[in-house]
Amino acid sequence: MSVRVHIPTPLRPNAGGQAIVEVDANTVGESLARLVEIHPAMGGKLFENGNLRRFVNIYVNDEDIRYLENLETQTKKDDEIAIIPAVAGG
């Protein structure tokens, strides 16, 4: 089933300049894996040693996956996945 992964502006150069990438997947983890298959440069931006980087927040339909089932969170047709990098500074 097709879900839309929203790419934030700072990561778009790693996704061929695209703001949204559609992938076929059943979980958030599968969705991100498909994204990395399509745009390999995204892999190092999202994952470190096979784990999601600490500063990368993922939302499915405005729900933080940390409060759901993390990368095992199920997706369904037309779900929206947003990648939100944490912002630090002052």
PDB file of N, CA, C and O in Angstrom:
ATOM      1  N   MET A   1       0.836  -1.174   0.000  1.00  0.00           N
ATOM      2  CA  MET A   1       0.000   0.000   0.000  1.00  0.00           C
ATOM      3  C   MET A   1       0.876   1.231   0.000  1.00  0.00           C
ATOM      4  O   MET A   1       1.988   1.202   0.529  1.00  0.00           O
ATOM      5  N   SER A   2       0.409   2.278  -0.566  1.00  0.00           N
ATOM      6  CA  SER A   2       1.213   3.479  -0.750  1.00  0.00           C
ATOM      7  C   SER A   2       1.039   4.450   0.421  1.00  0.00           C
ATOM      8  O   SER A   2      -0.078   4.797   0.806  1.00  0.00           O
ATOM      9  N   VAL A   3       2.174   4.873   0.972  1.00  0.00           N
ATOM     10  CA  VAL A   3       2.188   5.921   1.997  1.00  0.00           C
ATOM     11  C   VAL A   3       3.101   7.031   1.499  1.00  0.00           C
ATOM     12  O   VAL A   3       3.989   6.796   0.680  1.00  0.00           O
ATOM     13  N   ARG A   4       2.879   8.230   1.993  1.00  0.00           N
ATOM     14  CA  ARG A   4       3.679   9.382   1.595  1.00  0.00           C
ATOM     15  C   ARG A   4       4.639   9.744   2.717  1.00  0.00           C
ATOM     16  O   ARG A   4       4.242   9.918   3.869  1.00  0.00           O
ATOM     17  N   VAL A   5       5.913   9.853   2.352  1.00  0.00           N
ATOM     18  CA  VAL A   5       6.940  10.257   3.309  1.00  0.00           C
ATOM     19  C   VAL A   5       7.314  11.696   2.985  1.00  0.00           C
ATOM     20  O   VAL A   5       7.793  11.998   1.892  1.00  0.00           O
ATOM     21  N   HIS A   6       7.084  12.582   3.961  1.00  0.00           N
ATOM     22  CA  HIS A   6       7.397  13.997   3.799  1.00  0.00           C
ATOM     23  C   HIS A   6       8.850  14.234   4.200  1.00  0.00           C
ATOM     24  O   HIS A   6       9.267  13.897   5.308  1.00  0.00           O
ATOM     25  N   ILE A   7       9.608  14.817   3.283  1.00  0.00           N
ATOM     26  CA  ILE A   7      11.033  15.059   3.489  1.00  0.00           C
ATOM     27  C   ILE A   7      11.218  16.529   3.885  1.00  0.00           C
ATOM     28  O   ILE A   7      10.778  17.420   3.159  1.00  0.00           O
ATOM     29  N   PRO A   8      11.865  16.791   5.028  1.00  0.00           N
ATOM     30  CA  PRO A   8      12.077  18.183   5.423  1.00  0.00           C
ATOM     31  C   PRO A   8      13.098  18.866   4.500  1.00  0.00           C
ATOM     32  O   PRO A   8      13.946  18.205   3.901  1.00  0.00           O
ATOM     33  N   THR A   9      13.004  20.166   4.397  1.00  0.00           N
ATOM     34  CA  THR A   9      13.855  20.937   3.491  1.00  0.00           C
ATOM     35  C   THR A   9      15.345  20.618   3.627  1.00  0.00           C
ATOM     36  O   THR A   9      16.011  20.452   2.605  1.00  0.00           O
ATOM     37  N   PRO A  10      15.906  20.523   4.851  1.00  0.00           N
ATOM     38  CA  PRO A  10      17.350  20.254   4.938  1.00  0.00           C
ATOM     39  C   PRO A  10      17.768  18.887   4.382  1.00  0.00           C
ATOM     40  O   PRO A  10      18.932  18.700   4.029  1.00  0.00           O
ATOM     41  N   LEU A  11      16.842  17.936   4.302  1.00  0.00           N
ATOM     42  CA  LEU A  11      17.181  16.600   3.812  1.00  0.00           C
ATOM     43  C   LEU A  11      16.826  16.391   2.342  1.00  0.00           C
ATOM     44  O   LEU A  11      17.176  15.360   1.768  1.00  0.00           O
ATOM     45  N   ARG A  12      16.155  17.329   1.739  1.00  0.00           N
ATOM     46  CA  ARG A  12      15.717  17.160   0.346  1.00  0.00           C
ATOM     47  C   ARG A  12      16.860  16.949  -0.648  1.00  0.00           C
ATOM     48  O   ARG A  12      16.672  16.211  -1.616  1.00  0.00           O
ATOM     49  N   PRO A  13      18.031  17.557  -0.461  1.00  0.00           N
ATOM     50  CA  PRO A  13      19.123  17.260  -1.405  1.00  0.00           C
ATOM     51  C   PRO A  13      19.492  15.771  -1.421  1.00  0.00           C
ATOM     52  O   PRO A  13      20.008  15.270  -2.420  1.00  0.00           O
ATOM     53  N   ASN A  14      19.227  15.067  -0.317  1.00  0.00           N
ATOM     54  CA  ASN A  14      19.510  13.638  -0.234  1.00  0.00           C
ATOM     55  C   ASN A  14      18.381  12.793  -0.818  1.00  0.00           C
ATOM     56  O   ASN A  14      18.502  11.573  -0.927  1.00  0.00           O
ATOM     57  N   ALA A  15      17.292  13.445  -1.190  1.00  0.00           N
ATOM     58  CA  ALA A  15      16.137  12.749  -1.757  1.00  0.00           C
ATOM     59  C   ALA A  15      15.824  13.280  -3.152  1.00  0.00           C
ATOM     60  O   ALA A  15      14.666  13.333  -3.567  1.00  0.00           O
ATOM     61  N   GLY A  16      16.868  13.669  -3.862  1.00  0.00           N
ATOM     62  CA  GLY A  16      16.674  14.153  -5.227  1.00  0.00           C
ATOM     63  C   GLY A  16      15.857  15.428  -5.290  1.00  0.00           C
ATOM     64  O   GLY A  16      15.234  15.715  -6.313  1.00  0.00           O
ATOM     65  N   GLY A  17      15.849  16.203  -4.199  1.00  0.00           N
ATOM     66  CA  GLY A  17      15.108  17.458  -4.172  1.00  0.00           C
ATOM     67  C   GLY A  17      13.622  17.304  -3.918  1.00  0.00           C
ATOM     68  O   GLY A  17      12.892  18.296  -3.908  1.00  0.00           O
ATOM     69  N   GLN A  18      13.162  16.087  -3.715  1.00  0.00           N
ATOM     70  CA  GLN A  18      11.728  15.845  -3.543  1.00  0.00           C
ATOM     71  C   GLN A  18      11.255  16.200  -2.135  1.00  0.00           C
ATOM     72  O   GLN A  18      11.958  15.976  -1.150  1.00  0.00           O
ATOM     73  N   ALA A  19      10.057  16.755  -2.064  1.00  0.00           N
ATOM     74  CA  ALA A  19       9.428  17.073  -0.785  1.00  0.00           C
ATOM     75  C   ALA A  19       8.628  15.885  -0.253  1.00  0.00           C
ATOM     76  O   ALA A  19       8.478  15.720   0.957  1.00  0.00           O
ATOM     77  N   ILE A  20       8.118  15.063  -1.165  1.00  0.00           N
ATOM     78  CA  ILE A  20       7.312  13.895  -0.796  1.00  0.00           C
ATOM     79  C   ILE A  20       7.751  12.720  -1.660  1.00  0.00           C
ATOM     80  O   ILE A  20       7.904  12.843  -2.876  1.00  0.00           O
ATOM     81  N   VAL A  21       7.949  11.577  -1.005  1.00  0.00           N
ATOM     82  CA  VAL A  21       8.284  10.348  -1.721  1.00  0.00           C
ATOM     83  C   VAL A  21       7.227   9.313  -1.355  1.00  0.00           C
ATOM     84  O   VAL A  21       6.989   9.064  -0.173  1.00  0.00           O
ATOM     85  N   GLU A  22       6.597   8.714  -2.350  1.00  0.00           N
ATOM     86  CA  GLU A  22       5.607   7.664  -2.095  1.00  0.00           C
ATOM     87  C   GLU A  22       6.293   6.314  -2.113  1.00  0.00           C
ATOM     88  O   GLU A  22       7.092   6.012  -2.999  1.00  0.00           O
ATOM     89  N   VAL A  23       5.964   5.502  -1.110  1.00  0.00           N
ATOM     90  CA  VAL A  23       6.541   4.163  -0.998  1.00  0.00           C
ATOM     91  C   VAL A  23       5.435   3.171  -0.670  1.00  0.00           C
ATOM     92  O   VAL A  23       4.383   3.543  -0.149  1.00  0.00           O
ATOM     93  N   ASP A  24       5.686   1.911  -0.981  1.00  0.00           N
ATOM     94  CA  ASP A  24       4.766   0.836  -0.615  1.00  0.00           C
ATOM     95  C   ASP A  24       5.358   0.113   0.583  1.00  0.00           C
ATOM     96  O   ASP A  24       6.449  -0.452   0.501  1.00  0.00           O
ATOM     97  N   ALA A  25       4.627   0.134   1.706  1.00  0.00           N
ATOM     98  CA  ALA A  25       5.133  -0.502   2.924  1.00  0.00           C
ATOM     99  C   ALA A  25       3.993  -0.697   3.909  1.00  0.00           C
ATOM    100  O   ALA A  25       2.941  -0.067   3.808  1.00  0.00           O
ATOM    101  N   ASN A  26       4.235  -1.597   4.876  1.00  0.00           N
ATOM    102  CA  ASN A  26       3.223  -1.894   5.893  1.00  0.00           C
ATOM    103  C   ASN A  26       3.558  -1.348   7.268  1.00  0.00           C
ATOM    104  O   ASN A  26       2.704  -1.331   8.155  1.00  0.00           O
ATOM    105  N   THR A  27       4.813  -0.894   7.458  1.00  0.00           N
ATOM    106  CA  THR A  27       5.217  -0.313   8.737  1.00  0.00           C
ATOM    107  C   THR A  27       6.064   0.922   8.465  1.00  0.00           C
ATOM    108  O   THR A  27       6.498   1.167   7.340  1.00  0.00           O
ATOM    109  N   VAL A  28       6.284   1.689   9.519  1.00  0.00           N
ATOM    110  CA  VAL A  28       7.145   2.862   9.392  1.00  0.00           C
ATOM    111  C   VAL A  28       8.560   2.422   9.018  1.00  0.00           C
ATOM    112  O   VAL A  28       9.186   3.024   8.145  1.00  0.00           O
ATOM    113  N   GLY A  29       9.063   1.382   9.668  1.00  0.00           N
ATOM    114  CA  GLY A  29      10.403   0.895   9.368  1.00  0.00           C
ATOM    115  C   GLY A  29      10.551   0.478   7.917  1.00  0.00           C
ATOM    116  O   GLY A  29      11.551   0.797   7.275  1.00  0.00           O
ATOM    117  N   GLU A  30       9.559  -0.235   7.396  1.00  0.00           N
ATOM    118  CA  GLU A  30       9.584  -0.630   5.984  1.00  0.00           C
ATOM    119  C   GLU A  30       9.536   0.602   5.088  1.00  0.00           C
ATOM    120  O   GLU A  30      10.211   0.649   4.059  1.00  0.00           O
ATOM    121  N   SER A  31       8.750   1.592   5.469  1.00  0.00           N
ATOM    122  CA  SER A  31       8.637   2.823   4.678  1.00  0.00           C
ATOM    123  C   SER A  31       9.983   3.521   4.584  1.00  0.00           C
ATOM    124  O   SER A  31      10.393   3.957   3.508  1.00  0.00           O
ATOM    125  N   LEU A  32      10.670   3.626   5.721  1.00  0.00           N
ATOM    126  CA  LEU A  32      11.973   4.292   5.713  1.00  0.00           C
ATOM    127  C   LEU A  32      13.002   3.461   4.961  1.00  0.00           C
ATOM    128  O   LEU A  32      13.874   4.016   4.292  1.00  0.00           O
ATOM    129  N   ALA A  33      12.913   2.151   5.059  1.00  0.00           N
ATOM    130  CA  ALA A  33      13.824   1.279   4.304  1.00  0.00           C
ATOM    131  C   ALA A  33      13.613   1.467   2.806  1.00  0.00           C
ATOM    132  O   ALA A  33      14.584   1.515   2.051  1.00  0.00           O
ATOM    133  N   ARG A  34      12.363   1.574   2.362  1.00  0.00           N
ATOM    134  CA  ARG A  34      12.075   1.792   0.940  1.00  0.00           C
ATOM    135  C   ARG A  34      12.608   3.156   0.506  1.00  0.00           C
ATOM    136  O   ARG A  34      13.161   3.300  -0.584  1.00  0.00           O
ATOM    137  N   LEU A  35      12.432   4.161   1.381  1.00  0.00           N
ATOM    138  CA  LEU A  35      12.949   5.490   1.076  1.00  0.00           C
ATOM    139  C   LEU A  35      14.457   5.423   0.845  1.00  0.00           C
ATOM    140  O   LEU A  35      14.966   6.015  -0.106  1.00  0.00           O
ATOM    141  N   VAL A  36      15.169   4.708   1.706  1.00  0.00           N
ATOM    142  CA  VAL A  36      16.622   4.580   1.583  1.00  0.00           C
ATOM    143  C   VAL A  36      16.993   3.777   0.333  1.00  0.00           C
ATOM    144  O   VAL A  36      18.018   4.051  -0.291  1.00  0.00           O
ATOM    145  N   GLU A  37      16.178   2.796  -0.035  1.00  0.00           N
ATOM    146  CA  GLU A  37      16.437   2.053  -1.280  1.00  0.00           C
ATOM    147  C   GLU A  37      16.355   2.985  -2.486  1.00  0.00           C
ATOM    148  O   GLU A  37      17.172   2.901  -3.404  1.00  0.00           O
ATOM    149  N   ILE A  38      15.368   3.870  -2.474  1.00  0.00           N
ATOM    150  CA  ILE A  38      15.158   4.797  -3.582  1.00  0.00           C
ATOM    151  C   ILE A  38      16.217   5.899  -3.571  1.00  0.00           C
ATOM    152  O   ILE A  38      16.738   6.285  -4.617  1.00  0.00           O
ATOM    153  N   HIS A  39      16.527   6.398  -2.371  1.00  0.00           N
ATOM    154  CA  HIS A  39      17.480   7.496  -2.193  1.00  0.00           C
ATOM    155  C   HIS A  39      18.516   7.093  -1.143  1.00  0.00           C
ATOM    156  O   HIS A  39      18.376   7.450   0.027  1.00  0.00           O
ATOM    157  N   PRO A  40      19.550   6.355  -1.543  1.00  0.00           N
ATOM    158  CA  PRO A  40      20.526   5.829  -0.597  1.00  0.00           C
ATOM    159  C   PRO A  40      21.183   6.882   0.308  1.00  0.00           C
ATOM    160  O   PRO A  40      21.568   6.570   1.435  1.00  0.00           O
ATOM    161  N   ALA A  41      21.312   8.112  -0.169  1.00  0.00           N
ATOM    162  CA  ALA A  41      21.927   9.160   0.649  1.00  0.00           C
ATOM    163  C   ALA A  41      21.125   9.454   1.916  1.00  0.00           C
ATOM    164  O   ALA A  41      21.666  10.009   2.872  1.00  0.00           O
ATOM    165  N   MET A  42      19.860   9.094   1.933  1.00  0.00           N
ATOM    166  CA  MET A  42      19.029   9.316   3.127  1.00  0.00           C
ATOM    167  C   MET A  42      19.430   8.383   4.273  1.00  0.00           C
ATOM    168  O   MET A  42      19.195   8.699   5.439  1.00  0.00           O
ATOM    169  N   GLY A  43      20.031   7.244   3.948  1.00  0.00           N
ATOM    170  CA  GLY A  43      20.368   6.256   4.961  1.00  0.00           C
ATOM    171  C   GLY A  43      21.215   6.820   6.081  1.00  0.00           C
ATOM    172  O   GLY A  43      20.884   6.637   7.253  1.00  0.00           O
ATOM    173  N   GLY A  44      22.298   7.501   5.750  1.00  0.00           N
ATOM    174  CA  GLY A  44      23.186   8.062   6.756  1.00  0.00           C
ATOM    175  C   GLY A  44      22.580   9.216   7.518  1.00  0.00           C
ATOM    176  O   GLY A  44      23.019   9.530   8.625  1.00  0.00           O
ATOM    177  N   LYS A  45      21.593   9.842   6.951  1.00  0.00           N
ATOM    178  CA  LYS A  45      20.926  10.960   7.624  1.00  0.00           C
ATOM    179  C   LYS A  45      19.890  10.474   8.631  1.00  0.00           C
ATOM    180  O   LYS A  45      19.621  11.150   9.624  1.00  0.00           O
ATOM    181  N   LEU A  46      19.305   9.294   8.374  1.00  0.00           N
ATOM    182  CA  LEU A  46      18.250   8.775   9.238  1.00  0.00           C
ATOM    183  C   LEU A  46      18.739   7.730  10.231  1.00  0.00           C
ATOM    184  O   LEU A  46      18.235   7.650  11.351  1.00  0.00           O
ATOM    185  N   PHE A  47      19.726   6.924   9.823  1.00  0.00           N
ATOM    186  CA  PHE A  47      20.137   5.777  10.630  1.00  0.00           C
ATOM    187  C   PHE A  47      21.621   5.828  10.984  1.00  0.00           C
ATOM    188  O   PHE A  47      22.447   6.357  10.240  1.00  0.00           O
ATOM    189  N   GLU A  48      21.923   5.260  12.141  1.00  0.00           N
ATOM    190  CA  GLU A  48      23.306   5.095  12.579  1.00  0.00           C
ATOM    191  C   GLU A  48      23.413   3.714  13.213  1.00  0.00           C
ATOM    192  O   GLU A  48      22.714   3.414  14.180  1.00  0.00           O
ATOM    193  N   ASN A  49      24.287   2.879  12.670  1.00  0.00           N
ATOM    194  CA  ASN A  49      24.444   1.501  13.158  1.00  0.00           C
ATOM    195  C   ASN A  49      23.119   0.738  13.155  1.00  0.00           C
ATOM    196  O   ASN A  49      22.852  -0.061  14.052  1.00  0.00           O
ATOM    197  N   GLY A  50      22.300   0.991  12.148  1.00  0.00           N
ATOM    198  CA  GLY A  50      21.033   0.280  12.013  1.00  0.00           C
ATOM    199  C   GLY A  50      19.895   0.812  12.859  1.00  0.00           C
ATOM    200  O   GLY A  50      18.780   0.295  12.791  1.00  0.00           O
ATOM    201  N   ASN A  51      20.159   1.838  13.658  1.00  0.00           N
ATOM    202  CA  ASN A  51      19.127   2.433  14.516  1.00  0.00           C
ATOM    203  C   ASN A  51      18.799   3.839  14.042  1.00  0.00           C
ATOM    204  O   ASN A  51      19.647   4.544  13.495  1.00  0.00           O
ATOM    205  N   LEU A  52      17.556   4.230  14.263  1.00  0.00           N
ATOM    206  CA  LEU A  52      17.141   5.589  13.938  1.00  0.00           C
ATOM    207  C   LEU A  52      17.974   6.560  14.769  1.00  0.00           C
ATOM    208  O   LEU A  52      18.127   6.369  15.975  1.00  0.00           O
ATOM    209  N   ARG A  53      18.505   7.584  14.143  1.00  0.00           N
ATOM    210  CA  ARG A  53      19.312   8.571  14.877  1.00  0.00           C
ATOM    211  C   ARG A  53      18.468   9.261  15.946  1.00  0.00           C
ATOM    212  O   ARG A  53      17.266   9.466  15.775  1.00  0.00           O
ATOM    213  N   ARG A  54      19.120   9.612  17.044  1.00  0.00           N
ATOM    214  CA  ARG A  54      18.427  10.233  18.191  1.00  0.00           C
ATOM    215  C   ARG A  54      17.693  11.510  17.815  1.00  0.00           C
ATOM    216  O   ARG A  54      16.596  11.771  18.306  1.00  0.00           O
ATOM    217  N   PHE A  55      18.297  12.297  16.950  1.00  0.00           N
ATOM    218  CA  PHE A  55      17.737  13.613  16.644  1.00  0.00           C
ATOM    219  C   PHE A  55      16.705  13.590  15.521  1.00  0.00           C
ATOM    220  O   PHE A  55      16.243  14.647  15.092  1.00  0.00           O
ATOM    221  N   VAL A  56      16.341  12.417  15.043  1.00  0.00           N
ATOM    222  CA  VAL A  56      15.336  12.301  13.992  1.00  0.00           C
ATOM    223  C   VAL A  56      14.024  11.836  14.623  1.00  0.00           C
ATOM    224  O   VAL A  56      13.953  10.764  15.225  1.00  0.00           O
ATOM    225  N   ASN A  57      13.000  12.655  14.475  1.00  0.00           N
ATOM    226  CA  ASN A  57      11.670  12.322  14.981  1.00  0.00           C
ATOM    227  C   ASN A  57      10.787  11.941  13.800  1.00  0.00           C
ATOM    228  O   ASN A  57      10.822  12.579  12.748  1.00  0.00           O
ATOM    229  N   ILE A  58      10.002  10.895  13.992  1.00  0.00           N
ATOM    230  CA  ILE A  58       9.123  10.405  12.924  1.00  0.00           C
ATOM    231  C   ILE A  58       7.678  10.442  13.427  1.00  0.00           C
ATOM    232  O   ILE A  58       7.374  10.000  14.535  1.00  0.00           O
ATOM    233  N   TYR A  59       6.816  10.973  12.595  1.00  0.00           N
ATOM    234  CA  TYR A  59       5.392  11.054  12.914  1.00  0.00           C
ATOM    235  C   TYR A  59       4.588  10.356  11.825  1.00  0.00           C
ATOM    236  O   TYR A  59       4.917  10.438  10.642  1.00  0.00           O
ATOM    237  N   VAL A  60       3.535   9.670  12.242  1.00  0.00           N
ATOM    238  CA  VAL A  60       2.576   9.087  11.312  1.00  0.00           C
ATOM    239  C   VAL A  60       1.245   9.773  11.574  1.00  0.00           C
ATOM    240  O   VAL A  60       0.670   9.650  12.656  1.00  0.00           O
ATOM    241  N   ASN A  61       0.765  10.493  10.576  1.00  0.00           N
ATOM    242  CA  ASN A  61      -0.504  11.226  10.729  1.00  0.00           C
ATOM    243  C   ASN A  61      -0.506  12.056  12.011  1.00  0.00           C
ATOM    244  O   ASN A  61      -1.470  12.033  12.775  1.00  0.00           O
ATOM    245  N   ASP A  62       0.579  12.786  12.235  1.00  0.00           N
ATOM    246  CA  ASP A  62       0.739  13.690  13.390  1.00  0.00           C
ATOM    247  C   ASP A  62       0.931  12.988  14.732  1.00  0.00           C
ATOM    248  O   ASP A  62       0.888  13.643  15.773  1.00  0.00           O
ATOM    249  N   GLU A  63       1.140  11.677  14.731  1.00  0.00           N
ATOM    250  CA  GLU A  63       1.388  10.924  15.970  1.00  0.00           C
ATOM    251  C   GLU A  63       2.859  10.532  16.024  1.00  0.00           C
ATOM    252  O   GLU A  63       3.378   9.926  15.087  1.00  0.00           O
ATOM    253  N   ASP A  64       3.523  10.872  17.109  1.00  0.00           N
ATOM    254  CA  ASP A  64       4.928  10.534  17.298  1.00  0.00           C
ATOM    255  C   ASP A  64       5.066   9.021  17.465  1.00  0.00           C
ATOM    256  O   ASP A  64       4.428   8.435  18.339  1.00  0.00           O
ATOM    257  N   ILE A  65       5.893   8.386  16.635  1.00  0.00           N
ATOM    258  CA  ILE A  65       6.001   6.923  16.690  1.00  0.00           C
ATOM    259  C   ILE A  65       6.597   6.431  18.001  1.00  0.00           C
ATOM    260  O   ILE A  65       6.446   5.258  18.343  1.00  0.00           O
ATOM    261  N   ARG A  66       7.277   7.314  18.748  1.00  0.00           N
ATOM    262  CA  ARG A  66       7.828   6.902  20.048  1.00  0.00           C
ATOM    263  C   ARG A  66       6.717   6.537  21.027  1.00  0.00           C
ATOM    264  O   ARG A  66       6.937   5.782  21.974  1.00  0.00           O
ATOM    265  N   TYR A  67       5.523   7.077  20.793  1.00  0.00           N
ATOM    266  CA  TYR A  67       4.379   6.785  21.659  1.00  0.00           C
ATOM    267  C   TYR A  67       3.466   5.731  21.040  1.00  0.00           C
ATOM    268  O   TYR A  67       2.408   5.414  21.583  1.00  0.00           O
ATOM    269  N   LEU A  68       3.885   5.199  19.913  1.00  0.00           N
ATOM    270  CA  LEU A  68       3.141   4.124  19.251  1.00  0.00           C
ATOM    271  C   LEU A  68       4.004   2.868  19.347  1.00  0.00           C
ATOM    272  O   LEU A  68       4.327   2.424  20.450  1.00  0.00           O
ATOM    273  N   GLU A  69       4.374   2.302  18.228  1.00  0.00           N
ATOM    274  CA  GLU A  69       5.199   1.093  18.225  1.00  0.00           C
ATOM    275  C   GLU A  69       6.541   1.326  17.529  1.00  0.00           C
ATOM    276  O   GLU A  69       7.108   0.416  16.924  1.00  0.00           O
ATOM    277  N   ASN A  70       7.038   2.571  17.626  1.00  0.00           N
ATOM    278  CA  ASN A  70       8.297   2.948  16.990  1.00  0.00           C
ATOM    279  C   ASN A  70       8.308   2.525  15.527  1.00  0.00           C
ATOM    280  O   ASN A  70       7.323   2.740  14.821  1.00  0.00           O
ATOM    281  N   LEU A  71       9.398   1.929  15.057  1.00  0.00           N
ATOM    282  CA  LEU A  71       9.501   1.569  13.641  1.00  0.00           C
ATOM    283  C   LEU A  71       8.548   0.455  13.245  1.00  0.00           C
ATOM    284  O   LEU A  71       8.310   0.241  12.056  1.00  0.00           O
ATOM    285  N   GLU A  72       8.002  -0.253  14.213  1.00  0.00           N
ATOM    286  CA  GLU A  72       7.031  -1.318  13.932  1.00  0.00           C
ATOM    287  C   GLU A  72       5.601  -0.788  13.802  1.00  0.00           C
ATOM    288  O   GLU A  72       4.673  -1.566  13.582  1.00  0.00           O
ATOM    289  N   THR A  73       5.415   0.519  13.936  1.00  0.00           N
ATOM    290  CA  THR A  73       4.093   1.121  13.798  1.00  0.00           C
ATOM    291  C   THR A  73       3.525   0.787  12.427  1.00  0.00           C
ATOM    292  O   THR A  73       4.156   1.044  11.402  1.00  0.00           O
ATOM    293  N   GLN A  74       2.334   0.216  12.419  1.00  0.00           N
ATOM    294  CA  GLN A  74       1.670  -0.172  11.178  1.00  0.00           C
ATOM    295  C   GLN A  74       1.242   1.062  10.387  1.00  0.00           C
ATOM    296  O   GLN A  74       0.869   2.087  10.958  1.00  0.00           O
ATOM    297  N   THR A  75       1.305   0.940   9.070  1.00  0.00           N
ATOM    298  CA  THR A  75       0.810   1.992   8.192  1.00  0.00           C
ATOM    299  C   THR A  75      -0.280   1.415   7.306  1.00  0.00           C
ATOM    300  O   THR A  75      -0.360   0.208   7.078  1.00  0.00           O
ATOM    301  N   LYS A  76      -1.111   2.316   6.818  1.00  0.00           N
ATOM    302  CA  LYS A  76      -2.175   1.906   5.907  1.00  0.00           C
ATOM    303  C   LYS A  76      -2.206   2.863   4.721  1.00  0.00           C
ATOM    304  O   LYS A  76      -1.562   3.913   4.741  1.00  0.00           O
ATOM    305  N   LYS A  77      -2.933   2.505   3.728  1.00  0.00           N
ATOM    306  CA  LYS A  77      -2.997   3.299   2.501  1.00  0.00           C
ATOM    307  C   LYS A  77      -3.272   4.767   2.817  1.00  0.00           C
ATOM    308  O   LYS A  77      -4.136   5.106   3.626  1.00  0.00           O
ATOM    309  N   ASP A  78      -2.509   5.614   2.152  1.00  0.00           N
ATOM    310  CA  ASP A  78      -2.645   7.071   2.247  1.00  0.00           C
ATOM    311  C   ASP A  78      -2.170   7.665   3.568  1.00  0.00           C
ATOM    312  O   ASP A  78      -2.426   8.841   3.824  1.00  0.00           O
ATOM    313  N   ASP A  79      -1.485   6.894   4.421  1.00  0.00           N
ATOM    314  CA  ASP A  79      -0.901   7.481   5.626  1.00  0.00           C
ATOM    315  C   ASP A  79       0.187   8.474   5.226  1.00  0.00           C
ATOM    316  O   ASP A  79       0.785   8.379   4.154  1.00  0.00           O
ATOM    317  N   GLU A  80       0.421   9.422   6.120  1.00  0.00           N
ATOM    318  CA  GLU A  80       1.447  10.436   5.921  1.00  0.00           C
ATOM    319  C   GLU A  80       2.518  10.243   6.990  1.00  0.00           C
ATOM    320  O   GLU A  80       2.220  10.253   8.184  1.00  0.00           O
ATOM    321  N   ILE A  81       3.758  10.068   6.559  1.00  0.00           N
ATOM    322  CA  ILE A  81       4.883   9.943   7.469  1.00  0.00           C
ATOM    323  C   ILE A  81       5.709  11.217   7.334  1.00  0.00           C
ATOM    324  O   ILE A  81       6.094  11.605   6.231  1.00  0.00           O
ATOM    325  N   ALA A  82       5.975  11.860   8.463  1.00  0.00           N
ATOM    326  CA  ALA A  82       6.781  13.081   8.455  1.00  0.00           C
ATOM    327  C   ALA A  82       8.093  12.834   9.174  1.00  0.00           C
ATOM    328  O   ALA A  82       8.115  12.308  10.287  1.00  0.00           O
ATOM    329  N   ILE A  83       9.178  13.215   8.535  1.00  0.00           N
ATOM    330  CA  ILE A  83      10.503  13.160   9.155  1.00  0.00           C
ATOM    331  C   ILE A  83      10.787  14.566   9.676  1.00  0.00           C
ATOM    332  O   ILE A  83      10.800  15.536   8.919  1.00  0.00           O
ATOM    333  N   ILE A  84      11.016  14.653  10.992  1.00  0.00           N
ATOM    334  CA  ILE A  84      11.246  15.946  11.618  1.00  0.00           C
ATOM    335  C   ILE A  84      12.589  15.908  12.345  1.00  0.00           C
ATOM    336  O   ILE A  84      12.687  15.303  13.413  1.00  0.00           O
ATOM    337  N   PRO A  85      13.629  16.543  11.790  1.00  0.00           N
ATOM    338  CA  PRO A  85      14.892  16.575  12.510  1.00  0.00           C
ATOM    339  C   PRO A  85      14.780  17.522  13.703  1.00  0.00           C
ATOM    340  O   PRO A  85      14.181  18.592  13.601  1.00  0.00           O
ATOM    341  N   ALA A  86      15.359  17.121  14.828  1.00  0.00           N
ATOM    342  CA  ALA A  86      15.340  17.972  16.014  1.00  0.00           C
ATOM    343  C   ALA A  86      16.202  19.209  15.742  1.00  0.00           C
ATOM    344  O   ALA A  86      17.202  19.151  15.027  1.00  0.00           O
ATOM    345  N   VAL A  87      15.784  20.314  16.328  1.00  0.00           N
ATOM    346  CA  VAL A  87      16.504  21.563  16.169  1.00  0.00           C
ATOM    347  C   VAL A  87      17.063  21.963  17.526  1.00  0.00           C
ATOM    348  O   VAL A  87      16.348  21.948  18.528  1.00  0.00           O
ATOM    349  N   ALA A  88      18.323  22.315  17.555  1.00  0.00           N
ATOM    350  CA  ALA A  88      18.962  22.725  18.804  1.00  0.00           C
ATOM    351  C   ALA A  88      19.636  24.074  18.591  1.00  0.00           C
ATOM    352  O   ALA A  88      19.894  24.497  17.464  1.00  0.00           O
ATOM    353  N   GLY A  89      19.902  24.711  19.674  1.00  0.00           N
ATOM    354  CA  GLY A  89      20.602  25.996  19.589  1.00  0.00           C
ATOM    355  C   GLY A  89      19.889  27.030  20.439  1.00  0.00           C
ATOM    356  O   GLY A  89      18.934  26.730  21.155  1.00  0.00           O
ATOM    357  N   GLY A  90      20.360  28.199  20.343  1.00  0.00           N
ATOM    358  CA  GLY A  90      19.747  29.225  21.181  1.00  0.00           C
ATOM    359  C   GLY A  90      19.886  30.590  20.626  1.00  0.00           C
ATOM    360  O   GLY A  90      19.415  31.554  21.230  1.00  0.00           O
TER     361      GLY A  90
END
